[in-house]
């Protein structure tokens, strides 16, 4: 058996919200393709809001910007992952319209 490797297309964009010259929120959108679909899928990653500003809507604002970008770029889905302990993040994602779908597995190196 031989395993071959081929480069897969991907693209990443970093979104940021600044206040008074300081970054107060950020998130990444990674676009990837696979053989099952002719259009890309998006991965929402590393959503961060400054602790002192949580609850002001910055998370919703930046996630909505990423959703709009994913739609504009033709994504057929957008995936967001979160640790089980981050229930407030889960609630935010659900309010925005994300649904629980599957389970994440990972190996840390």
C-alpha positions in Angstrom: 0.0 0.0 0.0 1.3 3.4 -0.9 0.0 6.7 0.5 0.3 9.7 -1.8 0.1 13.3 -0.8 -1.4 16.2 -2.8 -1.6 19.8 -1.8 -5.1 20.9 -0.8 -6.3 24.4 -1.2 -6.9 26.5 1.9 -7.0 30.2 2.8 -7.1 32.0 6.1 -8.3 35.5 7.2 -7.8 37.1 10.6 -10.6 39.4 11.8 -10.0 42.0 14.5 -11.9 44.7 16.4 -9.8 47.6 17.7 -10.7 50.2 20.4 -8.4 53.1 21.2 -5.6 51.4 19.3 -5.9 48.1 21.2 -7.2 44.8 19.9 -10.2 43.8 21.9 -11.6 41.0 19.8 -10.3 38.6 17.1 -11.2 35.5 15.3 -10.0 33.5 12.3 -11.8 32.1 9.2 -10.1 29.3 7.4 -11.5 28.2 4.1 -10.7 24.6 3.0 -11.8 22.3 0.2 -12.4 18.6 -0.1 -13.4 16.2 -2.8 -17.0 15.9 -1.7 -18.0 19.4 -2.6 -17.2 21.9 -5.3 -17.3 24.8 -2.9 -15.2 25.4 0.3 -16.2 25.0 3.9 -15.2 27.4 6.6 -13.6 26.8 10.0 -14.2 29.5 12.7 -11.2 29.4 15.0 -9.6 31.2 18.0 -12.5 33.6 18.8 -11.3 35.9 21.6 -12.9 38.9 23.4 -11.1 40.8 26.0 -12.3 39.7 29.5 -13.3 43.2 30.5 -15.5 43.7 27.5 -17.4 40.4 27.4 -21.1 40.8 27.2 -20.9 43.9 25.1 -21.7 42.1 21.8 -18.2 42.0 20.4 -18.2 38.3 20.1 -21.5 38.3 18.2 -20.2 41.1 16.0 -17.0 39.4 14.9 -18.7 36.0 14.5 -21.4 37.5 12.3 -18.7 39.2 10.2 -17.1 35.8 9.7 -20.5 34.2 8.8 -21.1 36.9 6.2 -17.5 36.4 4.8 -18.0 32.6 4.6 -21.3 33.1 2.7 -19.7 35.6 0.4 -16.9 33.2 -0.3 -19.4 30.5 -1.2 -18.9 28.1 1.8 -21.4 25.3 2.0 -20.9 25.1 5.8 -19.1 26.9 8.7 -17.7 24.9 11.5 -17.1 26.3 15.0 -15.6 24.2 17.8 -15.5 24.9 21.5 -14.4 23.1 24.7 -17.2 21.5 26.8 -16.4 23.9 29.7 -17.1 27.0 27.6 -20.9 27.0 28.0 -21.2 30.8 27.4 -19.5 30.4 24.0 -21.9 27.5 23.2 -24.9 29.8 24.1 -23.5 32.5 21.9 -23.0 30.2 18.9 -26.6 28.8 19.4 -28.1 32.3 19.6 -26.4 33.2 16.3 -27.7 30.0 14.6 -25.1 27.3 15.0 -26.4 23.8 15.9 -24.6 21.1 17.7 -23.4 18.6 15.1 -20.9 15.8 15.9 -18.0 15.6 18.1 -14.4 16.9 17.9 -11.5 14.7 18.4 -7.9 15.8 18.6 -4.3 14.9 19.5 -2.1 17.5 21.1 1.6 17.6 20.1 
